[in-house]
Amino acid sequence: MPPQVTLRPYRPDDAPAMAQLYFDSARTLGPRRYTPEQVAAWAPAPADPASFRVRAEDGRTTLVAVDAQGAVAAYGDLEPDGHVDHLYCRPDMAGAGVAEQVLDALISHAQATGVRSLYVEASELARSLFERKGFEVVERRDFVLRGVPIHNYAMRRAPT
């Protein structure tokens, strides 16, 4: 059974926790599927909370999962065109179904607001979750990030 969390819309005071969660998740979970050089390119330093505030307030839907103590356990966002841009969870919640709950809520929101199809660039870490939720790999994307070759997967979820 997944840990008990509450899903809610983003609030401006979530930005610092989201920025730290992003960095911690990439640095702690990234080495499961990526080299140390790739992880360092992905998250070279703690993220700036202001950039997370700007992202979350640019018209996208950003949801957070908070634990029983009110701490951000996971978050995800959905752009108006159906792009799932971020889906991250705290390392201590990895594999516990918390990110899945956020993704389910984003999918439901998309359906409720008439977004017909969804797409994402999923990491090796997130690919299987997206596949379980009906996303299919369109292509593997190999690219260079901060001078380091890395990859992810362009995935799409057909209209339902």
Backbone hydrogen bonds, N-H to C=O, Kabsch-Sander energy under -0.5 kcal/mol:
donor,donor_aa,acceptor,acceptor_aa,energy
5,V,3,P,-0.6
6,T,66,V,-2.5
8,R,64,V,-2.4
10,Y,62,T,-2.5
14,D,11,R,-2.8
15,A,12,P,-1.2
18,M,14,D,-2.6
19,A,15,A,-2.6
20,Q,16,P,-2.2
21,L,17,A,-2.6
22,Y,18,M,-2.6
23,F,19,A,-1.9
24,D,20,Q,-3.0
25,S,21,L,-3.1
26,A,22,Y,-2.4
27,R,23,F,-2.7
28,T,24,D,-2.6
29,L,25,S,-2.7
30,G,25,S,-0.9
30,G,26,A,-1.1
32,R,29,L,-2.1
33,R,30,G,-2.1
34,Y,30,G,-2.2
39,V,35,T,-2.5
40,A,36,P,-2.2
41,A,37,E,-1.7
42,W,38,Q,-2.3
43,A,39,V,-2.5
47,A,19,A,-0.6
51,S,48,D,-1.1
52,F,48,D,-1.2
53,R,49,P,-2.2
54,V,50,A,-2.5
55,R,51,S,-2.2
56,A,52,F,-2.5
57,E,53,R,-1.1
57,E,54,V,-0.6
58,D,55,R,-1.5
60,R,55,R,-0.5
61,T,78,L,-3.0
62,T,60,R,-0.6
63,L,76,G,-2.6
64,V,8,R,-2.9
65,A,74,A,-2.8
66,V,6,T,-2.7
66,V,64,V,-0.5
67,D,71,A,-2.6
70,G,67,D,-2.2
73,A,65,A,-3.8
74,A,65,A,-1.4
75,Y,88,Y,-2.6
76,G,63,L,-2.1
77,D,86,H,-2.3
78,L,61,T,-2.5
79,E,83,H,-3.0
82,G,79,E,-2.4
84,V,82,G,-0.6
84,V,119,Y,-3.0
85,D,77,D,-1.0
85,D,83,H,-1.0
88,Y,75,Y,-2.5
90,R,73,A,-3.0
93,M,90,R,-2.0
94,A,90,R,-0.5
94,A,91,P,-1.1
96,A,93,M,-2.1
98,V,93,M,-0.6
101,Q,97,G,-1.6
102,V,98,V,-1.8
103,L,99,A,-2.8
104,D,100,E,-2.9
105,A,101,Q,-2.0
106,L,102,V,-2.3
107,I,103,L,-2.7
108,S,104,D,-2.5
109,H,105,A,-2.4
110,A,106,L,-2.5
111,Q,107,I,-2.4
112,A,108,S,-2.5
113,T,109,H,-1.7
114,G,111,Q,-1.1
115,V,110,A,-2.6
116,R,114,G,-0.6
118,L,157,R,-1.6
119,Y,82,G,-2.4
120,V,155,M,-2.1
121,E,84,V,-0.5
122,A,120,V,-0.7
122,A,153,Y,-2.7
127,R,123,S,-1.8
130,F,126,A,-2.1
131,E,127,R,-2.5
132,R,128,S,-2.3
133,K,129,L,-1.2
134,G,131,E,-1.8
135,F,130,F,-2.5
136,E,156,R,-2.7
138,V,154,A,-3.6
139,E,154,A,-1.4
141,R,152,N,-3.3
142,D,140,R,-0.7
143,F,150,I,-2.7
145,L,148,V,-2.9
146,R,144,V,-0.5
148,V,145,L,-1.7
150,I,143,F,-2.9
152,N,141,R,-1.8
153,Y,122,A,-2.5
154,A,139,E,-2.5
155,M,120,V,-2.9
155,M,153,Y,-0.6
156,R,136,E,-2.2
157,R,118,L,-3.0
158,A,134,G,-0.5
158,A,156,R,-0.5
